[in-house]
Amino acid sequence: MEYVRLGSTGMKVSRVALGMMSYGDPEKRPWSLDLESSEPIVRRAVEAGVTFFDTADVYSWGASEEITGKLLGKLFAHRDDYVLATKVYSRMGDGPNEAGLSRKHIMASIDNSLRRLGTDYVDLYQVHRWDGETPVEETMEALHDLVKAGKVRYIGASSMYAWQFAKAQYTATLHGWTRYVTMQNHYNLVYREEEREMNPLCLDLGVGLLPWSPLARGLLTGSRSRSGSKTTRRAQTDEFAEKLYDESDFDVVDVVVKIAAEREVPPAQVALAWLLHQPAVTAPIFGATREAHVDDAVAAVSLSLSEGELGRLAEPYRPHAIKGH
């Protein structure tokens, strides 16, 4: 495993991060794994050197955070041995203040997340989406206060337009508040619209990219076919994936599969390796419901692609409408 600085911070993380969305309540998400089923997979990641783990309060409505806290507390000797990230924004109840990025919701959410995670701080606290109803000053000051209170070490953002991210960073700078150090955006071989504005902005600002859905929710692994067949439980029940990807994306998948065959490795390794070659990418956040998924992600860290292979992988891409915000 390789370890790199998180963006331009002094904190180091593993080159890939394990996304914990797959671990939660099977009653709420059919493809989620419960605590017992999750443990061997997370253990495999820990043994392989993964130290960076990403979850969110909304994943299985709190159950993912609970499982994450229990497993990391069991598998690591000390809290400082791993880097823990979670998120705030999504609706967590029926009340009018139980969603968004108001001071009220942020302050309530961090305490609830810490309780579920069984820790007194998170290393990276991320806003899950942009909140157009709350003044950005209110959000950034509240996040700054969490850092000063010791509940949060660093803050990050996810999926928004570049102008929104720039506005938040400028606001924090103007007032002397804590700035975002990461951007968790929708970025993979079949969705590269972030290369237009967000990625160059983050590269210029020294902000680390933590791409979500680096394997396009399994599309780049072969879990779906042009004919419509779906080979995994996730592919069969993940309605969000149907909104993100379409028929044209299989042109890219075909090249991934071909290069993977030439290299005699699984397609997932090629797709993840491509991301790891891209500027500003700190650590793609991969999901795993089998131990082999962890092995592929770890192997991708040391898979070096040639300039020719990188060109072949990029060539079939066609522009997309903005998706994932």
Phi and psi restraints in degrees (value plus and minus 20) as a CYANA .aco file:
   2 GLU   PHI    -122.1   -82.1
   2 GLU   PSI     133.2   173.2
   3 TYR   PHI    -147.7  -107.7
   3 TYR   PSI     115.5   155.5
   4 VAL   PHI    -153.8  -113.8
   4 VAL   PSI     141.5   181.5
   5 ARG   PHI     -89.8   -49.8
   5 ARG   PSI     123.4   163.4
   6 LEU   PHI     -96.9   -56.9
   6 LEU   PSI      80.4   120.4
   7 GLY   PHI      41.9    81.9
   7 GLY   PSI    -148.9  -108.9
   8 SER   PHI    -124.2   -84.2
   8 SER   PSI      -5.1    34.9
   9 THR   PHI     -97.8   -57.8
   9 THR   PSI     155.7   195.7
  10 GLY   PHI    -109.5   -69.5
  10 GLY   PSI     -28.7    11.3
  11 MET   PHI    -101.7   -61.7
  11 MET   PSI     115.6   155.6
  12 LYS   PHI    -123.3   -83.3
  12 LYS   PSI     124.2   164.2
  13 VAL   PHI    -153.5  -113.5
  13 VAL   PSI     140.0   180.0
  14 SER   PHI     -85.6   -45.6
  14 SER   PSI     133.5   173.5
  15 ARG   PHI     -87.8   -47.8
  15 ARG   PSI     -37.2     2.8
  16 VAL   PHI    -149.6  -109.6
  16 VAL   PSI     128.8   168.8
  17 ALA   PHI    -136.1   -96.1
  17 ALA   PSI     120.5   160.5
  18 LEU   PHI    -106.8   -66.8
  18 LEU   PSI      98.1   138.1
  19 GLY   PHI     -99.8   -59.8
  19 GLY   PSI     111.9   151.9
  20 MET   PHI    -118.7   -78.7
  20 MET   PSI      -9.2    30.8
  21 MET   PHI     -83.5   -43.5
  21 MET   PSI     -46.9    -6.9
  22 SER   PHI     -93.3   -53.3
  22 SER   PSI     -29.5    10.5
  23 TYR   PHI    -130.7   -90.7
  23 TYR   PSI     100.6   140.6
  24 GLY   PHI     157.8   197.8
  24 GLY   PSI    -147.6  -107.6
  25 ASP   PHI    -133.9   -93.9
  25 ASP   PSI      89.4   129.4
  26 PRO   PHI     -79.7   -39.7
  26 PRO   PSI     -41.3    -1.3
  27 GLU   PHI     -91.4   -51.4
  27 GLU   PSI     -48.3    -8.3
  28 LYS   PHI    -111.4   -71.4
  28 LYS   PSI     -57.0   -17.0
  29 ARG   PHI    -151.7  -111.7
  29 ARG   PSI      97.7   137.7
  30 PRO   PHI     -78.1   -38.1
  30 PRO   PSI     -47.2    -7.2
  31 TRP   PHI    -113.0   -73.0
  31 TRP   PSI     -16.9    23.1
  32 SER   PHI     -96.9   -56.9
  32 SER   PSI     129.1   169.1
  33 LEU   PHI    -127.0   -87.0
  33 LEU   PSI     121.8   161.8
  34 ASP   PHI    -100.0   -60.0
  34 ASP   PSI    -198.3  -158.3
  35 LEU   PHI     -77.7   -37.7
  35 LEU   PSI     -67.5   -27.5
  36 GLU   PHI     -84.1   -44.1
  36 GLU   PSI     -61.9   -21.9
  37 SER   PHI     -93.8   -53.8
  37 SER   PSI     -46.6    -6.6
  38 SER   PHI     -96.6   -56.6
  38 SER   PSI     -52.5   -12.5
  39 GLU   PHI     -76.5   -36.5
  39 GLU   PSI     -66.6   -26.6
  40 PRO   PHI     -81.3   -41.3
  40 PRO   PSI     -52.1   -12.1
  41 ILE   PHI     -93.4   -53.4
  41 ILE   PSI     -66.3   -26.3
  42 VAL   PHI     -86.1   -46.1
  42 VAL   PSI     -58.0   -18.0
  43 ARG   PHI     -81.0   -41.0
  43 ARG   PSI     -61.8   -21.8
  44 ARG   PHI     -80.5   -40.5
  44 ARG   PSI     -61.3   -21.3
  45 ALA   PHI     -84.4   -44.4
  45 ALA   PSI     -64.2   -24.2
  46 VAL   PHI     -82.1   -42.1
  46 VAL   PSI     -64.7   -24.7
  47 GLU   PHI     -85.2   -45.2
  47 GLU   PSI     -46.8    -6.8
  48 ALA   PHI    -103.8   -63.8
  48 ALA   PSI     -24.7    15.3
  49 GLY   PHI      82.1   122.1
  49 GLY   PSI     -14.2    25.8
  50 VAL   PHI     -90.1   -50.1
  50 VAL   PSI     108.5   148.5
  51 THR   PHI    -143.1  -103.1
  51 THR   PSI     -18.9    21.1
  52 PHE   PHI    -137.1   -97.1
  52 PHE   PSI     103.1   143.1
  53 PHE   PHI    -152.1  -112.1
  53 PHE   PSI     112.4   152.4
  54 ASP   PHI    -143.7  -103.7
  54 ASP   PSI     107.5   147.5
  55 THR   PHI    -157.1  -117.1
  55 THR   PSI    -188.0  -148.0
  56 ALA   PHI    -179.4  -139.4
  56 ALA   PSI     132.0   172.0
  57 ASP   PHI     -80.4   -40.4
  57 ASP   PSI     -53.8   -13.8
  58 VAL   PHI     -99.3   -59.3
  58 VAL   PSI     -33.8     6.2
  59 TYR   PHI     -87.3   -47.3
  59 TYR   PSI      94.8   134.8
  60 SER   PHI      33.8    73.8
  60 SER   PSI       8.0    48.0
  61 TRP   PHI      29.6    69.6
  61 TRP   PSI      32.8    72.8
  62 GLY   PHI      82.8   122.8
  62 GLY   PSI     -43.6    -3.6
  63 ALA   PHI     -85.6   -45.6
  63 ALA   PSI     -54.8   -14.8
  64 SER   PHI     -83.7   -43.7
  64 SER   PSI     -63.5   -23.5
  65 GLU   PHI     -81.8   -41.8
  65 GLU   PSI     -59.9   -19.9
  66 GLU   PHI     -83.1   -43.1
  66 GLU   PSI     -65.4   -25.4
  67 ILE   PHI     -85.7   -45.7
  67 ILE   PSI     -62.9   -22.9
  68 THR   PHI     -77.5   -37.5
  68 THR   PSI     -68.1   -28.1
  69 GLY   PHI     -81.7   -41.7
  69 GLY   PSI     -63.5   -23.5
  70 LYS   PHI     -85.7   -45.7
  70 LYS   PSI     -64.4   -24.4
  71 LEU   PHI     -91.5   -51.5
  71 LEU   PSI     -63.1   -23.1
  72 LEU   PHI     -88.3   -48.3
  72 LEU   PSI     -54.8   -14.8
  73 GLY   PHI     -85.2   -45.2
  73 GLY   PSI     -49.9    -9.9
  74 LYS   PHI    -103.2   -63.2
  74 LYS   PSI     -56.8   -16.8
  75 LEU   PHI    -110.2   -70.2
  75 LEU   PSI     -36.0     4.0
  76 PHE   PHI    -134.1   -94.1
  76 PHE   PSI     122.8   162.8
  77 ALA   PHI     -93.1   -53.1
  77 ALA   PSI     -54.4   -14.4
  78 HIS   PHI    -155.0  -115.0
  78 HIS   PSI     127.1   167.1
  79 ARG   PHI     -79.7   -39.7
  79 ARG   PSI     -54.8   -14.8
  80 ASP   PHI     -93.8   -53.8
  80 ASP   PSI     -24.1    15.9
  81 ASP   PHI    -100.3   -60.3
  81 ASP   PSI     -31.4     8.6
  82 TYR   PHI    -156.6  -116.6
  82 TYR   PSI     142.3   182.3
  83 VAL   PHI    -132.1   -92.1
  83 VAL   PSI     103.6   143.6
  84 LEU   PHI    -135.1   -95.1
  84 LEU   PSI     107.2   147.2
  85 ALA   PHI    -142.7  -102.7
  85 ALA   PSI     120.9   160.9
  86 THR   PHI    -162.9  -122.9
  86 THR   PSI    -198.2  -158.2
  87 LYS   PHI    -159.2  -119.2
  87 LYS   PSI     140.5   180.5
  88 VAL   PHI    -156.2  -116.2
  88 VAL   PSI     127.5   167.5
  89 TYR   PHI     129.8   169.8
  89 TYR   PSI     -69.1   -29.1
  90 SER   PHI     -86.8   -46.8
  90 SER   PSI     137.9   177.9
  91 ARG   PHI     -86.6   -46.6
  91 ARG   PSI     107.8   147.8
  92 MET   PHI    -140.6  -100.6
  92 MET   PSI     -10.5    29.5
  93 GLY   PHI    -194.7  -154.7
  93 GLY   PSI     158.5   198.5
  94 ASP   PHI    -105.8   -65.8
  94 ASP   PSI     -35.2     4.8
  95 GLY   PHI     -90.0   -50.0
  95 GLY   PSI     137.2   177.2
  96 PRO   PHI     -86.4   -46.4
  96 PRO   PSI     -39.5     0.5
  97 ASN   PHI    -126.3   -86.3
  97 ASN   PSI      -3.7    36.3
  98 GLU   PHI    -121.1   -81.1
  98 GLU   PSI      12.2    52.2
  99 ALA   PHI    -181.4  -141.4
  99 ALA   PSI     142.7   182.7
 100 GLY   PHI      73.9   113.9
 100 GLY   PSI    -187.9  -147.9
 101 LEU   PHI    -142.0  -102.0
 101 LEU   PSI      14.3    54.3
 102 SER   PHI     -91.0   -51.0
 102 SER   PSI     140.3   180.3
 103 ARG   PHI     -77.0   -37.0
 103 ARG   PSI     -62.3   -22.3
 104 LYS   PHI     -79.7   -39.7
 104 LYS   PSI     -68.0   -28.0
 105 HIS   PHI     -90.9   -50.9
 105 HIS   PSI     -58.5   -18.5
 106 ILE   PHI     -82.5   -42.5
 106 ILE   PSI     -66.7   -26.7
 107 MET   PHI     -84.5   -44.5
 107 MET   PSI     -59.7   -19.7
 108 ALA   PHI     -90.0   -50.0
 108 ALA   PSI     -59.2   -19.2
 109 SER   PHI     -88.5   -48.5
 109 SER   PSI     -60.5   -20.5
 110 ILE   PHI     -84.1   -44.1
 110 ILE   PSI     -59.8   -19.8
 111 ASP   PHI     -86.3   -46.3
 111 ASP   PSI     -60.3   -20.3
 112 ASN   PHI     -85.4   -45.4
 112 ASN   PSI     -60.9   -20.9
 113 SER   PHI     -85.1   -45.1
 113 SER   PSI     -63.5   -23.5
 114 LEU   PHI     -81.8   -41.8
 114 LEU   PSI     -59.3   -19.3
 115 ARG   PHI     -83.6   -43.6
 115 ARG   PSI     -66.1   -26.1
 116 ARG   PHI     -87.1   -47.1
 116 ARG   PSI     -56.8   -16.8
 117 LEU   PHI     -98.5   -58.5
 117 LEU   PSI     -36.0     4.0
 118 GLY   PHI      48.4    88.4
 118 GLY   PSI      17.6    57.6
 119 THR   PHI    -160.4  -120.4
 119 THR   PSI     145.5   185.5
 120 ASP   PHI    -122.1   -82.1
 120 ASP   PSI     -18.1    21.9
 121 TYR   PHI    -178.2  -138.2
 121 TYR   PSI     136.0   176.0
 122 VAL   PHI    -134.7   -94.7
 122 VAL   PSI     126.9   166.9
 123 ASP   PHI     -96.2   -56.2
 123 ASP   PSI     -56.4   -16.4
 124 LEU   PHI    -157.9  -117.9
 124 LEU   PSI      96.4   136.4
 125 TYR   PHI    -129.5   -89.5
 125 TYR   PSI      99.4   139.4
 126 GLN   PHI    -136.0   -96.0
 126 GLN   PSI     119.5   159.5
 127 VAL   PHI    -100.4   -60.4
 127 VAL   PSI     106.7   146.7
 128 HIS   PHI     -93.3   -53.3
 128 HIS   PSI     -49.9    -9.9
 129 ARG   PHI    -174.0  -134.0
 129 ARG   PSI     152.7   192.7
 130 TRP   PHI     -99.6   -59.6
 130 TRP   PSI     117.9   157.9
 131 ASP   PHI    -128.8   -88.8
 131 ASP   PSI      84.3   124.3
 132 GLY   PHI     -96.8   -56.8
 132 GLY   PSI     -25.3    14.7
 133 GLU   PHI    -119.9   -79.9
 133 GLU   PSI     -31.0     9.0
 134 THR   PHI    -132.9   -92.9
 134 THR   PSI     112.9   152.9
 135 PRO   PHI     -75.7   -35.7
 135 PRO   PSI     115.4   155.4
 136 VAL   PHI     -82.5   -42.5
 136 VAL   PSI     -49.1    -9.1
 137 GLU   PHI     -82.0   -42.0
 137 GLU   PSI     -60.5   -20.5
 138 GLU   PHI     -83.9   -43.9
 138 GLU   PSI     -63.6   -23.6
 139 THR   PHI     -85.5   -45.5
 139 THR   PSI     -68.8   -28.8
 140 MET   PHI     -87.0   -47.0
 140 MET   PSI     -56.3   -16.3
 141 GLU   PHI     -88.4   -48.4
 141 GLU   PSI     -60.1   -20.1
 142 ALA   PHI     -82.1   -42.1
 142 ALA   PSI     -63.2   -23.2
 143 LEU   PHI     -84.8   -44.8
 143 LEU   PSI     -60.3   -20.3
 144 HIS   PHI     -80.3   -40.3
 144 HIS   PSI     -60.9   -20.9
 145 ASP   PHI     -84.2   -44.2
 145 ASP   PSI     -53.9   -13.9
 146 LEU   PHI     -86.7   -46.7
 146 LEU   PSI     -58.2   -18.2
 147 VAL   PHI     -84.0   -44.0
 147 VAL   PSI     -66.6   -26.6
 148 LYS   PHI     -86.8   -46.8
 148 LYS   PSI     -46.5    -6.5
 149 ALA   PHI    -100.6   -60.6
 149 ALA   PSI     -29.1    10.9
 150 GLY   PHI      65.0   105.0
 150 GLY   PSI     -14.4    25.6
 151 LYS   PHI    -102.3   -62.3
 151 LYS   PSI     -40.1    -0.1
 152 VAL   PHI    -156.9  -116.9
 152 VAL   PSI     116.9   156.9
 153 ARG   PHI    -109.7   -69.7
 153 ARG   PSI     -65.2   -25.2
 154 TYR   PHI    -159.4  -119.4
 154 TYR   PSI     140.7   180.7
 155 ILE   PHI    -142.3  -102.3
 155 ILE   PSI     131.8   171.8
 156 GLY   PHI    -162.6  -122.6
 156 GLY   PSI     153.3   193.3
 157 ALA   PHI    -149.4  -109.4
 157 ALA   PSI     151.5   191.5
 158 SER   PHI    -167.1  -127.1
 158 SER   PSI     125.1   165.1
 159 SER   PHI      14.3    54.3
 159 SER   PSI      69.5   109.5
 160 MET   PHI    -176.7  -136.7
 160 MET   PSI     154.9   194.9
 161 TYR   PHI     -97.5   -57.5
 161 TYR   PSI     134.1   174.1
 162 ALA   PHI     -81.0   -41.0
 162 ALA   PSI     -56.1   -16.1
 163 TRP   PHI     -85.5   -45.5
 163 TRP   PSI     -53.8   -13.8
 164 GLN   PHI     -88.4   -48.4
 164 GLN   PSI     -63.7   -23.7
 165 PHE   PHI     -83.7   -43.7
 165 PHE   PSI     -62.6   -22.6
 166 ALA   PHI     -82.9   -42.9
 166 ALA   PSI     -58.8   -18.8
 167 LYS   PHI     -83.0   -43.0
 167 LYS   PSI     -62.4   -22.4
 168 ALA   PHI     -84.7   -44.7
 168 ALA   PSI     -63.4   -23.4
 169 GLN   PHI     -85.2   -45.2
 169 GLN   PSI     -61.9   -21.9
 170 TYR   PHI     -84.2   -44.2
 170 TYR   PSI     -61.8   -21.8
 171 THR   PHI     -81.0   -41.0
 171 THR   PSI     -64.4   -24.4
 172 ALA   PHI     -83.0   -43.0
 172 ALA   PSI     -63.3   -23.3
 173 THR   PHI     -83.3   -43.3
 173 THR   PSI     -62.5   -22.5
 174 LEU   PHI     -79.1   -39.1
 174 LEU   PSI     -58.1   -18.1
 175 HIS   PHI    -119.5   -79.5
 175 HIS   PSI     -20.5    19.5
 176 GLY   PHI      55.0    95.0
 176 GLY   PSI       6.8    46.8
 177 TRP   PHI    -114.4   -74.4
 177 TRP   PSI     149.6   189.6
 178 THR   PHI     -85.7   -45.7
 178 THR   PSI     114.8   154.8
 179 ARG   PHI    -118.1   -78.1
 179 ARG   PSI     137.6   177.6
 180 TYR   PHI     -85.9   -45.9
 180 TYR   PSI     118.1   158.1
 181 VAL   PHI    -128.6   -88.6
 181 VAL   PSI     -29.6    10.4
 182 THR   PHI    -160.3  -120.3
 182 THR   PSI     137.6   177.6
 183 MET   PHI    -150.1  -110.1
 183 MET   PSI      97.0   137.0
 184 GLN   PHI    -117.4   -77.4
 184 GLN   PSI      79.1   119.1
 185 ASN   PHI    -138.0   -98.0
 185 ASN   PSI     144.2   184.2
 186 HIS   PHI     -98.0   -58.0
 186 HIS   PSI      86.9   126.9
 187 TYR   PHI    -173.4  -133.4
 187 TYR   PSI     102.4   142.4
 188 ASN   PHI    -183.4  -143.4
 188 ASN   PSI    -197.1  -157.1
 189 LEU   PHI     -83.5   -43.5
 189 LEU   PSI     -46.2    -6.2
 190 VAL   PHI    -122.9   -82.9
 190 VAL   PSI     -21.5    18.5
 191 TYR   PHI    -159.8  -119.8
 191 TYR   PSI      81.1   121.1
 192 ARG   PHI    -142.2  -102.2
 192 ARG   PSI       1.7    41.7
 193 GLU   PHI     -84.3   -44.3
 193 GLU   PSI     -41.5    -1.5
 194 GLU   PHI     -86.0   -46.0
 194 GLU   PSI     -37.3     2.7
 195 GLU   PHI     -90.0   -50.0
 195 GLU   PSI     -35.8     4.2
 196 ARG   PHI     -93.0   -53.0
 196 ARG   PSI     -69.5   -29.5
 197 GLU   PHI    -148.0  -108.0
 197 GLU   PSI     -72.4   -32.4
 198 MET   PHI     -85.5   -45.5
 198 MET   PSI     -68.5   -28.5
 199 ASN   PHI     -81.7   -41.7
 199 ASN   PSI     -66.0   -26.0
 200 PRO   PHI     -81.8   -41.8
 200 PRO   PSI     -57.2   -17.2
 201 LEU   PHI     -82.1   -42.1
 201 LEU   PSI     -66.3   -26.3
 202 CYS   PHI     -85.3   -45.3
 202 CYS   PSI     -58.0   -18.0
 203 LEU   PHI     -82.4   -42.4
 203 LEU   PSI     -62.1   -22.1
 204 ASP   PHI     -86.7   -46.7
 204 ASP   PSI     -56.8   -16.8
 205 LEU   PHI    -108.3   -68.3
 205 LEU   PSI     -25.5    14.5
 206 GLY   PHI      56.1    96.1
 206 GLY   PSI       3.7    43.7
 207 VAL   PHI    -110.5   -70.5
 207 VAL   PSI     110.9   150.9
 208 GLY   PHI    -100.9   -60.9
 208 GLY   PSI     119.7   159.7
 209 LEU   PHI    -113.5   -73.5
 209 LEU   PSI     112.9   152.9
 210 LEU   PHI    -143.0  -103.0
 210 LEU   PSI      55.6    95.6
 211 PRO   PHI     -77.5   -37.5
 211 PRO   PSI     110.9   150.9
 212 TRP   PHI    -115.1   -75.1
 212 TRP   PSI     135.8   175.8
 213 SER   PHI      34.3    74.3
 213 SER   PSI      30.0    70.0
 214 PRO   PHI     -83.9   -43.9
 214 PRO   PSI     -40.0     0.0
 215 LEU   PHI    -128.2   -88.2
 215 LEU   PSI      -0.7    39.3
 216 ALA   PHI      33.9    73.9
 216 ALA   PSI      27.5    67.5
 217 ARG   PHI      32.3    72.3
 217 ARG   PSI      20.4    60.4
 218 GLY   PHI      74.2   114.2
 218 GLY   PSI     -32.9     7.1
 219 LEU   PHI     -77.3   -37.3
 219 LEU   PSI     -61.9   -21.9
 220 LEU   PHI     -97.2   -57.2
 220 LEU   PSI     -22.5    17.5
 221 THR   PHI    -120.7   -80.7
 221 THR   PSI     -27.1    12.9
 222 GLY   PHI      74.3   114.3
 222 GLY   PSI      -3.5    36.5
 223 SER   PHI     -94.5   -54.5
 223 SER   PSI     -33.5     6.5
 224 ARG   PHI    -150.3  -110.3
 224 ARG   PSI     133.4   173.4
 225 SER   PHI    -146.5  -106.5
 225 SER   PSI     147.0   187.0
 226 ARG   PHI     -79.9   -39.9
 226 ARG   PSI     -51.2   -11.2
 227 SER   PHI     -95.3   -55.3
 227 SER   PSI     -31.0     9.0
 228 GLY   PHI      82.0   122.0
 228 GLY   PSI     -22.0    18.0
 229 SER   PHI     -91.9   -51.9
 229 SER   PSI     128.4   168.4
 230 LYS   PHI    -153.2  -113.2
 230 LYS   PSI     102.2   142.2
 231 THR   PHI    -117.3   -77.3
 231 THR   PSI     -25.7    14.3
 232 THR   PHI    -145.5  -105.5
 232 THR   PSI     139.6   179.6
 233 ARG   PHI     -80.4   -40.4
 233 ARG   PSI     -59.4   -19.4
 234 ARG   PHI     -82.2   -42.2
 234 ARG   PSI     -68.2   -28.2
 235 ALA   PHI     -82.3   -42.3
 235 ALA   PSI     -53.3   -13.3
 236 GLN   PHI     -96.8   -56.8
 236 GLN   PSI     -41.2    -1.2
 237 THR   PHI    -143.4  -103.4
 237 THR   PSI     -22.1    17.9
 238 ASP   PHI    -108.7   -68.7
 238 ASP   PSI      72.6   112.6
 239 GLU   PHI     -88.8   -48.8
 239 GLU   PSI     -49.7    -9.7
 240 PHE   PHI     -83.2   -43.2
 240 PHE   PSI     -55.5   -15.5
 241 ALA   PHI     -81.4   -41.4
 241 ALA   PSI     -53.3   -13.3
 242 GLU   PHI     -85.1   -45.1
 242 GLU   PSI     -45.7    -5.7
 243 LYS   PHI    -104.0   -64.0
 243 LYS   PSI     -39.4     0.6
 244 LEU   PHI    -113.9   -73.9
 244 LEU   PSI     -53.7   -13.7
 245 TYR   PHI    -147.6  -107.6
 245 TYR   PSI     134.3   174.3
 246 ASP   PHI    -162.1  -122.1
 246 ASP   PSI    -191.9  -151.9
 247 GLU   PHI     -77.1   -37.1
 247 GLU   PSI     -59.0   -19.0
 248 SER   PHI     -83.3   -43.3
 248 SER   PSI     -42.6    -2.6
 249 ASP   PHI     -90.4   -50.4
 249 ASP   PSI     -37.9     2.1
 250 PHE   PHI     -89.1   -49.1
 250 PHE   PSI     -38.6     1.4
 251 ASP   PHI     -83.6   -43.6
 251 ASP   PSI     -57.5   -17.5
 252 VAL   PHI     -92.7   -52.7
 252 VAL   PSI     -63.0   -23.0
 253 VAL   PHI     -77.8   -37.8
 253 VAL   PSI     -60.0   -20.0
 254 ASP   PHI     -78.5   -38.5
 254 ASP   PSI     -60.8   -20.8
 255 VAL   PHI     -89.4   -49.4
 255 VAL   PSI     -60.4   -20.4
 256 VAL   PHI     -77.7   -37.7
 256 VAL   PSI     -67.1   -27.1
 257 VAL   PHI     -82.7   -42.7
 257 VAL   PSI     -60.1   -20.1
 258 LYS   PHI     -86.5   -46.5
 258 LYS   PSI     -66.1   -26.1
 259 ILE   PHI     -86.2   -46.2
 259 ILE   PSI     -57.9   -17.9
 260 ALA   PHI     -80.8   -40.8
 260 ALA   PSI     -60.5   -20.5
 261 ALA   PHI     -85.4   -45.4
 261 ALA   PSI     -60.2   -20.2
 262 GLU   PHI     -84.3   -44.3
 262 GLU   PSI     -56.8   -16.8
 263 ARG   PHI    -104.6   -64.6
 263 ARG   PSI     -33.1     6.9
 264 GLU   PHI      40.5    80.5
 264 GLU   PSI      25.7    65.7
 265 VAL   PHI    -153.4  -113.4
 265 VAL   PSI     142.4   182.4
 266 PRO   PHI     -86.7   -46.7
 266 PRO   PSI     130.6   170.6
 267 PRO   PHI     -76.1   -36.1
 267 PRO   PSI     -53.8   -13.8
 268 ALA   PHI     -77.9   -37.9
 268 ALA   PSI     -57.8   -17.8
 269 GLN   PHI     -85.1   -45.1
 269 GLN   PSI     -59.4   -19.4
 270 VAL   PHI     -87.4   -47.4
 270 VAL   PSI     -65.2   -25.2
 271 ALA   PHI     -83.5   -43.5
 271 ALA   PSI     -61.9   -21.9
 272 LEU   PHI     -90.5   -50.5
 272 LEU   PSI     -58.6   -18.6
 273 ALA   PHI     -82.5   -42.5
 273 ALA   PSI     -58.0   -18.0
 274 TRP   PHI     -78.0   -38.0
 274 TRP   PSI     -66.0   -26.0
 275 LEU   PHI     -81.6   -41.6
 275 LEU   PSI     -60.7   -20.7
 276 LEU   PHI     -87.9   -47.9
 276 LEU   PSI     -35.7     4.3
 277 HIS   PHI    -107.3   -67.3
 277 HIS   PSI     -27.1    12.9
 278 GLN   PHI    -107.2   -67.2
 278 GLN   PSI     125.2   165.2
 279 PRO   PHI     -79.1   -39.1
 279 PRO   PSI     122.2   162.2
 280 ALA   PHI      54.0    94.0
 280 ALA   PSI     -27.0    13.0
 281 VAL   PHI     -94.2   -54.2
 281 VAL   PSI      98.1   138.1
 282 THR   PHI    -107.3   -67.3
 282 THR   PSI     -74.5   -34.5
 283 ALA   PHI    -178.1  -138.1
 283 ALA   PSI      90.1   130.1
 284 PRO   PHI     -81.8   -41.8
 284 PRO   PSI     124.6   164.6
 285 ILE   PHI    -120.1   -80.1
 285 ILE   PSI      84.8   124.8
 286 PHE   PHI    -119.6   -79.6
 286 PHE   PSI     128.3   168.3
 287 GLY   PHI    -119.7   -79.7
 287 GLY   PSI     133.2   173.2
 288 ALA   PHI    -167.1  -127.1
 288 ALA   PSI     104.7   144.7
 289 THR   PHI    -135.8   -95.8
 289 THR   PSI     -18.1    21.9
 290 ARG   PHI    -161.0  -121.0
 290 ARG   PSI     133.4   173.4
 291 GLU   PHI     -81.3   -41.3
 291 GLU   PSI     -51.4   -11.4
 292 ALA   PHI     -83.0   -43.0
 292 ALA   PSI     -49.8    -9.8
 293 HIS   PHI     -84.7   -44.7
 293 HIS   PSI     -58.2   -18.2
 294 VAL   PHI     -85.1   -45.1
 294 VAL   PSI     -64.2   -24.2
 295 ASP   PHI     -79.6   -39.6
 295 ASP   PSI     -60.5   -20.5
 296 ASP   PHI     -84.3   -44.3
 296 ASP   PSI     -63.6   -23.6
 297 ALA   PHI     -84.2   -44.2
 297 ALA   PSI     -62.8   -22.8
 298 VAL   PHI     -87.1   -47.1
 298 VAL   PSI     -60.7   -20.7
 299 ALA   PHI     -84.7   -44.7
 299 ALA   PSI     -52.1   -12.1
 300 ALA   PHI     -82.5   -42.5
 300 ALA   PSI     -47.3    -7.3
 301 VAL   PHI     -80.6   -40.6
 301 VAL   PSI     -55.3   -15.3
 302 SER   PHI    -122.0   -82.0
 302 SER   PSI     -13.3    26.7
 303 LEU   PHI    -107.6   -67.6
 303 LEU   PSI      89.3   129.3
 304 SER   PHI    -114.0   -74.0
 304 SER   PSI     102.7   142.7
 305 LEU   PHI    -116.8   -76.8
 305 LEU   PSI     123.1   163.1
 306 SER   PHI     -97.2   -57.2
 306 SER   PSI     144.9   184.9
 307 GLU   PHI     -79.7   -39.7
 307 GLU   PSI     -57.0   -17.0
 308 GLY   PHI     -84.4   -44.4
 308 GLY   PSI     -62.3   -22.3
 309 GLU   PHI     -87.5   -47.5
 309 GLU   PSI     -60.8   -20.8
 310 LEU   PHI     -81.5   -41.5
 310 LEU   PSI     -59.7   -19.7
 311 GLY   PHI     -85.8   -45.8
 311 GLY   PSI     -61.6   -21.6
 312 ARG   PHI     -83.0   -43.0
 312 ARG   PSI     -60.0   -20.0
 313 LEU   PHI     -88.3   -48.3
 313 LEU   PSI     -54.1   -14.1
 314 ALA   PHI    -100.9   -60.9
 314 ALA   PSI     -48.5    -8.5
 315 GLU   PHI     -79.3   -39.3
 315 GLU   PSI     -62.6   -22.6
 316 PRO   PHI     -94.3   -54.3
 316 PRO   PSI     -26.5    13.5
 317 TYR   PHI     -83.5   -43.5
 317 TYR   PSI     120.0   160.0
 318 ARG   PHI    -145.4  -105.4
 318 ARG   PSI     125.2   165.2
 319 PRO   PHI     -77.1   -37.1
 319 PRO   PSI     127.9   167.9
 320 HIS   PHI    -142.4  -102.4
 320 HIS   PSI     138.9   178.9
 321 ALA   PHI     -88.8   -48.8
 321 ALA   PSI     135.1   175.1
 322 ILE   PHI     -85.5   -45.5
 322 ILE   PSI     105.9   145.9
 323 LYS   PHI    -157.3  -117.3
 323 LYS   PSI     122.7   162.7
 324 GLY   PHI      85.9   125.9
 324 GLY   PSI     -26.4    13.6
